[in-house]
C-alpha cells in the first residue's frame, strides 16, 4: 500500500494505522515528511508485533519480529545494499545464515538497529562458491553503514568445503561503525566457534569483526563467551581476537571476557581484543580504553 502525505501529519499516521488494521505488511510513503513524523512512523512499527517494511524516499527499513522476518531481510539486503533492519523482538534462528551481504565493490551501507534484542542460534554457513579472500564469511561481509545495540547469544561459523580466509559472526570487512555489540548475556550463552578442515592459507577470525579497515570504528563491544577456533594443521597463520581479528582502524572501549582456544597451525597471533594490529603507508591502527579479563595461552609460535 502507498501512504501519501496529506494535509497534516495526522493524516499520514491515520492512513498507516488503517492499513495495518487491514493486515498490510509493506508501506511506502511518497512525499516529503518532517523528521518528527518519520520518528512517529518508526515508533508505531517498532511497537507492532509483526514483520513489516516501511519505505520512505526510496529507502526501506525492515522491522523484524521473528526468524522468518530476519531471513527475509537477509535475502532483501543481498540485492539492496541500503536495506535497513530494525529488530523489534528477540530472534531465535533455526536455519543457517546463507546470505552474502555486501561485495568488494558495493558495501552494505544500511543501518542495523538491534534495540538491545537478542539473536540466538546464529550459524554462518554460506555458499562456498561465493566465498574467497575478498568475501569473508560473516552475517555481513562488506559493511560501511552502522550496526548497533545487539546481543548475540553465541554462534558458529563453519564450512568444510571452502577456504574461510576471514570470518566473523557479525562483520567481515568493516568500513563503518560497529557500536554496542555484546556476545553472550547474563541469562545464558551458547558458545562461539569457527572451524574449517581444509584451509591452508592464513585465517583471520574476530568474534565481532574479522578485519577493521582504516575507516572502521568498533566501540562499546563485549565478548563474554569462550572462543574456539579449529583449522587444518597446514594453515599458515591464525590471526584471532575476542573482538577483532585484525585492525587498521579504531577500537574504543571494548572488553573481552572469553578465553580463546585455537587448534591447527603452528603460528598464531592471538589477543583478547585483537589478533593482529597493523599499519600501512596511509594509517596505523589505534586502540583506546580496552580491557582483556582472561588469560591468553596456546601452543605453537
C-alpha positions in Angstrom: 0.0 0.0 0.0 1.2 3.5 -0.7 0.6 6.1 2.0 0.7 9.7 0.7 1.5 12.6 2.9 -1.7 14.5 3.3 -2.6 18.0 4.5 -1.5 17.1 8.1 0.8 14.7 10.0 -2.2 13.1 11.5 -3.4 12.1 8.0 -0.2 10.2 7.3 -0.3 8.4 10.7 -4.0 7.6 10.4 -3.5 6.2 6.9 -0.7 3.9 8.2 -2.7 2.6 11.1 -5.7 2.0 8.8 -3.5 -0.1 6.5 -2.1 -2.0 9.5 -5.6 -2.9 10.6 -6.2 -4.3 7.2 -3.2 -6.6 7.6 -0.9 -4.9 5.1 2.8 -5.5 5.8 4.5 -3.2 3.3 4.1 0.6 3.3 5.6 3.2 1.1 5.4 6.9 1.9 5.6 9.3 -1.1 6.3 12.9 -0.5 8.4 15.0 1.9 7.9 14.2 5.6 9.4 16.1 8.5 11.7 14.2 10.9 9.2 14.1 13.7 6.6 12.3 11.5 9.3 9.8 10.4 10.1 9.2 14.0 6.4 8.6 14.8 6.0 6.1 12.0 9.1 4.3 13.2 7.7 4.2 16.7 4.4 2.8 15.5 6.0 0.0 13.5 8.5 -0.8 16.3 5.6 -1.5 18.7 3.7 -3.6 16.1 4.2 -7.3 16.7 4.7 -8.3 13.0 7.3 -8.2 10.2 6.7 -5.0 8.2 8.6 -2.9 5.7 8.4 0.9 5.5 9.9 2.7 2.5 10.4 6.5 2.7 12.1 8.4 -0.2 13.2 5.1 -1.8 15.0 3.9 1.4 13.4 0.8 3.0 13.5 -0.4 6.6 12.6 -4.0 7.6 11.0 -4.2 11.1 11.9 -7.7 12.1 9.8 -9.6 14.6 10.8 -13.2 14.2 13.2 -15.6 12.4 11.2 -15.6 9.2 11.4 -11.8 9.0 15.2 -11.9 9.8 15.8 -14.3 6.9 13.6 -12.2 4.6 15.7 -9.1 5.5 18.9 -11.1 4.6 17.5 -12.0 1.2 16.5 -8.4 0.6 19.8 -7.0 1.7 21.7 -9.1 -0.7 20.1 -7.2 -3.5 19.5 -3.8 -1.9 22.7 -2.9 0.0 20.9 0.0 1.7 18.0 -2.0 3.1 17.9 -1.0 6.8 17.0 -3.5 9.6 15.3 -2.8 12.9 14.8 -5.6 15.4 11.5 -5.3 17.4 11.8 -8.6 19.2 14.3 -11.3 20.2 15.2 -13.5 17.3 15.7 -17.3 17.6 17.2 -18.7 14.4 16.8 -22.3 13.4 18.3 -22.1 9.9 21.8 -21.5 8.7 22.7 -18.0 7.6 23.5 -18.4 3.9 23.4 -14.8 2.6 26.4 -12.8 1.4 25.6 -9.2 2.1 27.9 -6.6 0.6 30.7 -7.1 -2.0 34.2 -5.7 -2.5 32.7 -3.1 -5.0 29.4 -2.4 -3.2 29.4 -2.3 0.6 26.3 -2.8 2.6 25.6 0.8 3.8 22.3 0.4 5.8 21.6 1.0 9.4 21.0 -2.1 11.6 19.3 -1.1 14.9 19.2 -4.0 17.3 17.3 -2.2 20.1 19.3 -4.4 22.5 17.4 -7.5 21.4 18.9 -11.0 21.5 19.8 -13.0 18.4 20.3 -16.7 19.2 21.2 -19.7 17.0 23.3 -17.7 14.5 25.1 -20.2 12.4 27.2 -18.9 9.5 27.3 -21.4 6.6 27.4 -19.5 3.4 27.6 -20.8 -0.2 31.2 -22.0 -0.7 31.2 -20.7 -4.3 30.7 -17.1 -3.2 33.4 -17.2 -0.5 37.0 -16.3 -1.2 39.7 -14.0 0.2 37.7 -10.9 -0.5 34.3 -12.2 0.6 34.5 -13.1 4.3 32.1 -15.5 6.0 30.0 -13.3 8.3 26.5 -12.0 8.7 27.5 -9.0 6.7 30.6 -9.5 4.5 31.4 -5.9 3.5 30.0 -3.2 5.7 30.1 0.7 5.6 26.9 1.6 7.5 26.1 1.5 11.2 25.2 -1.6 13.3 24.4 -1.2 17.0 22.8 -2.5 20.1 22.7 -6.2 19.5 23.2 -9.2 21.9 24.4 -12.3 20.2 23.8 -15.3 22.5 26.6 -17.1 20.7 27.1 -18.7 17.4 29.3 -20.6 15.0 31.0 -20.2 11.6 31.9 -23.4 9.9 32.4 -24.7 6.4 34.2 -27.8 5.3 34.2 -27.1 1.6 35.7 -23.6 1.2 38.6 -21.5 2.4 37.3 -19.2 5.2 40.2 -16.8 4.9 38.3 -14.3 7.0 35.4 -15.0 9.2 33.3 -13.4 12.0 29.8 -13.8 13.5 28.9 -10.2 12.6 31.0 -8.2 10.2 33.7 -9.3 7.7 35.4 -6.1 6.4 34.3 -3.1 8.5 34.4 0.3 6.8 31.6 1.8 9.1 30.6 1.9 12.7 30.0 -1.1 14.9 28.7 0.0 18.3 27.3 -1.7 21.4 27.5 -5.3 20.4 27.6 -7.9 23.1 28.3 -11.6 22.6 26.8 -13.6 25.4 24.4 -12.4 28.1 23.8 -12.8 31.8 21.0 -15.2 31.4 22.8 -17.9 29.4 25.1 -18.1 26.4 25.9 -20.7 23.9 29.4 -20.7 22.5 31.5 -19.1 19.8 33.2 -21.4 17.3 35.0 -21.2 14.0 36.1 -24.3 12.1 37.5 -25.3 8.8 39.1 -28.6 7.8 40.8 -27.8 4.5 42.2 -24.3 4.7 45.9 -23.9 4.1 46.2 -20.2 4.0 46.2 -17.6 6.7 42.9 -17.2 8.5 41.7 -14.1 10.3 39.0 -14.5 12.9 37.3 -11.9 15.1 34.2 -12.7 17.1 32.5 -9.4 16.2 34.6 -8.1 13.3 37.1 -10.0 11.1 39.0 -7.1 9.6 38.6 -3.5 10.8 39.8 -1.2 8.0 41.3 2.3 8.2 37.9 3.9 8.2 36.3 1.4 10.6 35.3 2.1 14.1 34.5 -0.6 16.7 33.3 0.7 20.0 31.5 -0.4 23.2 31.6 -4.1 22.3 31.9 -7.0 24.7 32.6 -10.7 24.2 31.7 -12.8 27.2 31.9 -16.3 25.8 34.8 -18.7 25.2 36.0 -18.8 21.6 37.2 -22.0 19.8 39.0 -21.9 16.5 39.8 -25.1 14.7 41.6 -25.1 11.3 43.8 -27.5 9.4 47.3 -28.1 10.8 48.8 -26.9 7.5 47.2 -23.4 7.9 50.0 -20.8 7.6 48.9 -18.4 10.3 45.9 -17.7 12.6 45.1 -14.1 13.5 42.4 -14.2 16.1 40.8 -11.8 18.6 37.9 -11.8 21.0 36.6 -8.6 19.4 38.5 -8.0 16.1 40.8 -10.3 14.1 43.0 -7.6 12.5 42.8 -3.9 13.0 43.8 -0.9 10.8 41.2 1.4 12.2 39.9 2.3 15.7 38.8 0.1 18.6 37.4 2.0 21.6 36.1 0.9 24.9 35.8 -2.9 24.2 36.1 -5.7 26.6 36.9 -9.4 26.2 36.0 -11.9 28.9 36.1 -15.1 26.9 39.1 -17.5 26.8 40.3 -18.1 23.3 41.3 -21.7 22.3 43.0 -22.4 18.9 44.0 -25.6 17.3 45.7 -26.1 13.9 48.7 -24.0 12.6 51.9 -23.7 14.5 52.0 -19.9 14.2 49.3 -17.9 15.9 48.7 -14.2 16.6 46.1 -14.2 19.3 44.8 -11.5 21.6 41.9 -10.8 23.9 40.8 -7.7 22.0 42.5 -8.3 18.6 44.9 -10.7 17.0 46.9 -8.6 14.6 47.4 -4.8 14.9 48.6 -3.5 11.6 49.7 -0.3 9.8 50.2 0.7 6.2 51.5 3.8 4.5 48.2 5.5 5.0 47.3 4.8 8.6 48.3 3.0 11.8 45.7 1.1 13.9 44.6 2.7 17.2 43.0 1.2 20.3 41.8 3.1 23.4 40.3 2.2 26.8 40.0 -1.5 26.2 40.3 -4.5 28.6 41.1 -8.2 28.4 40.0 -10.1 31.5 41.2 -13.6 30.8 44.5 -15.4 30.3 45.7 -15.8 26.7 47.6 -19.0 26.1 48.2 -21.6 23.5 50.8 -23.9 21.8 53.0 -23.1 18.8 54.7 -19.9 17.9 
